[in-house]
Amino acid sequence: MLNLVRRIGFIRLVCLLAGLAMCFVLLWGVIQPRAKQEVDPAARYQKPLKSLKLPSDGLTGHFDKKQLRRGFTVFQAVCASCHGTNQLRFQDLAEIGYSKAEIDSIRQEWINRIPDIDPNTGEAMMRQPNRNDRITGPYYNPLGSQGIVTAPDLSLITKARKGGAAYVYSLLTGYESEPKEISERYPQLKTPEGTFYNPYFKGLHIAMPLALLSENQVEYKDGTKASTDQMAKDVTAFLAWSAEPELESRHRIGLGVIAFLLVATGLSVVCCYRIWRKL
């Protein structure tokens, strides 16, 4: 034993033993039976998001203002009774082609009121929105609305959800009848009362009822047929704009920067060649 230690050296022997111990530990971990991971049964019934192509997609994407106005029409008629877009103001609608007169008409007909203080009496009041007011959803008194679940603000919904615009579109068009297999195999997944089955929503059950009920639920001023699929695409496009209204200018700046960098790189290569070619 001493001769072996002398031949290979004490330090080398320690390293060899440590390596053998590590190999043994790794081998032991491989041959050990692994605990079965429980799979969420709800994930079995969740469907992949539907495909959606919008004009704003891609490096050179742009917004179709006609589609955005159609989408706002759907939002005003269907969504605004529960949801708001607090990051937008009524005056921002001018960016998608609405005139001042049209904006005034929209705010005067807006379903939700703005909480304010009466300057004459000092008492709380609800008033019609002004042009510079945010496009808010229904106002719930925090002192008298216990138990009321407020609907989420939709300003950034396409940025806040995985899948973006495709998630919103899939959710709006994805309501289905609950499969009988769920109640038979997984009774805990049965749709609770007051919720609705949607395989594109995490957990399968959503409190929001089917919003786009039938064709021609709204009337488009440009003559486009208001099918449920068309309404879902249009309101999704509007929400994509509300989440990133500066997208077009950002694309223009980005393309300009890329062009500048290409020209600067070419000039640098030429200058480098002319200066250093003789060395």
C-alpha positions in Angstrom: 0.0 0.0 0.0 2.8 2.4 0.9 4.6 1.5 -2.3 1.4 2.3 -4.3 1.1 5.7 -2.5 4.7 6.5 -3.2 4.3 5.6 -6.9 1.3 7.7 -7.7 1.7 10.3 -5.0 -0.5 11.2 -2.1 -2.3 14.1 -3.8 -3.0 12.1 -6.9 -4.4 9.3 -4.8 -6.8 11.7 -3.0 -7.9 13.2 -6.4 -8.5 9.7 -7.7 -10.6 8.7 -4.7 -12.6 11.9 -4.9 -13.3 11.3 -8.6 -14.4 7.7 -7.9 -16.7 8.9 -5.1 -18.2 11.5 -7.4 -18.9 8.9 -10.1 -20.5 6.6 -7.5 -22.8 9.4 -6.3 -23.8 10.3 -9.8 -24.5 6.6 -10.7 -26.5 6.2 -7.5 -28.6 9.2 -8.4 -29.3 7.8 -11.9 -30.4 4.3 -10.7 -32.7 5.7 -7.9 -36.4 5.6 -8.7 -37.8 9.0 -9.4 -40.9 10.3 -7.8 -43.7 10.8 -10.2 -44.5 14.5 -10.8 -48.2 15.3 -10.5 -49.5 16.8 -13.7 -52.1 19.5 -13.4 -55.2 17.9 -14.8 -56.4 21.3 -16.1 -53.3 21.5 -18.3 -54.6 18.4 -20.2 -57.6 20.4 -21.5 -55.9 23.7 -22.2 -55.5 24.3 -26.0 -52.6 26.1 -27.8 -53.4 29.7 -28.8 -55.0 30.3 -32.1 -52.9 31.9 -34.9 -53.5 35.6 -35.4 -51.8 37.9 -37.9 -52.2 41.7 -37.5 -50.8 44.5 -39.7 -48.7 45.6 -36.7 -46.8 42.4 -36.6 -43.2 42.2 -37.7 -40.3 44.6 -38.0 -42.1 46.9 -40.5 -45.5 46.5 -38.9 -48.0 49.3 -38.9 -51.5 49.9 -37.6 -54.5 49.8 -39.8 -56.5 52.9 -38.6 -59.7 51.6 -40.1 -59.4 48.4 -38.1 -58.5 50.3 -35.0 -61.6 52.4 -35.2 -63.7 49.3 -35.8 -62.0 47.8 -32.7 -62.8 50.8 -30.6 -66.4 50.5 -31.8 -66.5 47.0 -30.4 -64.7 48.1 -27.2 -67.2 50.9 -26.6 -70.3 48.8 -27.3 -69.2 45.5 -25.7 -66.2 45.9 -23.3 -66.6 49.3 -21.8 -69.4 48.3 -19.5 -66.9 46.3 -17.4 -63.4 47.3 -18.6 -61.4 50.4 -19.1 -58.1 51.5 -20.8 -56.7 53.8 -18.1 -53.5 54.5 -20.0 -55.5 56.1 -22.8 -57.3 59.4 -22.8 -60.2 60.4 -25.0 -58.1 62.9 -26.9 -55.7 60.0 -27.8 -58.4 58.7 -30.2 -57.4 61.5 -32.6 -54.3 59.3 -33.4 -56.5 56.6 -35.0 -58.5 59.1 -37.1 -61.3 60.4 -34.9 -62.1 64.1 -35.3 -62.7 66.4 -32.4 -66.4 66.4 -33.1 -66.4 62.6 -33.1 -64.4 62.5 -29.8 -66.9 64.9 -28.2 -69.8 62.7 -29.3 -68.0 59.5 -28.0 -67.3 61.0 -24.5 -70.9 62.4 -24.2 -72.3 58.9 -25.0 -69.7 57.1 -22.8 -71.4 54.6 -20.5 -69.1 55.3 -17.5 -69.0 58.5 -15.4 -66.0 60.1 -13.8 -65.9 60.6 -10.0 -65.4 64.3 -9.1 -66.2 67.0 -6.6 -68.9 69.5 -7.3 -67.1 72.9 -7.2 -70.3 74.7 -6.0 -71.3 72.4 -3.2 -68.1 70.4 -2.5 -70.0 67.2 -2.6 -69.0 64.0 -4.5 -70.5 63.7 -8.0 -70.3 61.7 -11.2 -69.8 63.7 -14.4 -69.4 63.1 -18.1 -65.7 62.6 -19.1 -63.7 65.4 -20.7 -61.3 65.1 -23.6 -58.3 64.8 -21.3 -59.9 62.3 -19.0 -58.7 58.7 -19.0 -60.9 56.0 -20.7 -61.9 54.3 -17.4 -64.2 51.4 -16.6 -67.0 51.5 -14.1 -66.3 53.2 -10.8 -66.6 51.1 -7.7 -66.7 52.9 -4.4 -63.9 51.3 -2.3 -66.0 51.8 0.8 -69.1 50.1 -0.5 -68.0 47.5 -3.0 -66.8 44.7 -0.8 -67.2 41.3 -2.6 -67.4 42.9 -6.0 -64.7 41.6 -8.4 -63.6 44.4 -10.6 -62.7 43.6 -14.2 -59.0 44.2 -15.2 -57.9 47.2 -17.0 -57.2 46.4 -20.7 -54.6 49.1 -21.5 -51.7 46.7 -21.4 -53.4 43.4 -21.6 -51.6 42.3 -24.8 -48.3 42.9 -23.0 -49.3 41.5 -19.7 -50.4 38.1 -21.0 -48.2 35.4 -22.5 -49.1 35.1 -26.2 -50.0 38.8 -26.4 -52.7 39.6 -29.0 -53.1 35.9 -29.9 -54.1 35.2 -26.3 -56.8 37.9 -26.3 -58.2 36.7 -29.7 -58.2 33.1 -28.6 -59.9 34.0 -25.3 -62.7 35.9 -27.0 -63.4 33.2 -29.5 -62.7 30.2 -27.3 -65.8 29.7 -25.2 -67.0 26.1 -25.4 -69.2 23.6 -23.6 -67.4 21.7 -20.9 -66.5 18.2 -22.0 -68.3 15.5 -20.2 -65.0 13.7 -19.5 -64.1 16.5 -17.0 -67.0 15.9 -14.7 -66.5 12.2 -14.9 -62.7 12.0 -14.4 -61.9 15.2 -12.6 -65.0 16.4 -10.7 -62.8 19.1 -9.0 -62.5 20.8 -12.4 -66.2 21.1 -13.0 -67.1 24.6 -14.0 -68.3 26.4 -10.8 -71.5 28.3 -10.9 -71.0 31.9 -12.2 -68.0 31.0 -14.3 -67.6 29.8 -17.9 -65.5 27.1 -19.6 -62.8 28.4 -21.8 -59.8 26.1 -22.7 -57.6 29.1 -23.6 -57.8 30.5 -20.0 -55.5 29.2 -17.4 -57.5 27.1 -15.0 -60.2 26.6 -17.7 -62.8 28.7 -15.8 -63.3 32.4 -16.4 -65.7 34.8 -14.7 -66.2 36.9 -17.9 -69.3 35.7 -19.9 -69.2 35.3 -23.6 -68.9 38.9 -24.9 -69.2 38.5 -28.6 -72.6 36.8 -28.8 -73.7 37.0 -32.4 -72.9 38.5 -35.8 -73.8 42.2 -36.3 -73.6 42.8 -32.6 -72.2 46.2 -33.6 -72.5 48.2 -36.7 -69.4 49.2 -38.6 -69.5 52.6 -40.3 -67.2 51.4 -43.1 -69.5 48.6 -44.1 -67.4 45.7 -42.9 -69.4 42.7 -41.9 -69.4 42.4 -38.1 -68.9 38.7 -37.7 -67.8 37.4 -34.3 -64.4 36.5 -35.7 -64.0 40.0 -37.3 -65.1 41.7 -34.1 -62.6 39.7 -32.1 -59.7 40.6 -34.5 -60.7 44.2 -34.5 -60.9 44.7 -30.8 -57.7 42.8 -30.3 -56.0 45.1 -32.8 -57.3 48.1 -30.8 -55.9 46.7 -27.6 -52.6 46.0 -29.2 -52.5 49.7 -30.2 -53.5 50.8 -26.7 -50.6 48.8 -25.2 -48.1 50.3 -27.6 -49.4 53.4 -29.5 -45.8 54.5 -30.3 -45.0 51.2 -32.3 -44.9 52.9 -35.7 -42.6 55.7 -34.7 -40.4 53.2 -32.9 -40.2 51.1 -36.0 -39.3 54.1 -38.1 -36.5 55.1 -35.6 -35.2 51.6 -35.5 -35.0 51.3 -39.3 -33.2 54.6 -39.4 -30.7 53.5 -36.8 -30.1 50.3 -38.7 -29.5 52.2 -41.9 -27.2 54.7 -40.2 -25.1 51.8 -38.6 -24.8 50.1 -42.0 -23.6 53.3 -43.7 -21.2 54.0 -40.8 -19.9 50.4 -40.9 -19.2 50.7 -44.6 -17.4 54.0 -44.3 -15.3 52.6 -41.4 -14.3 49.7 -43.6 -13.3 51.9 -46.5 -11.4 54.3 -44.3 -9.6 51.5 -42.5 -8.6 50.0 -45.9 -7.3 53.3 -47.3 -5.3 54.2 -44.2 -3.8 50.8 -43.4 -3.5 49.1 -46.7 0.2 50.0 -47.2 1.3 48.8 -43.8 
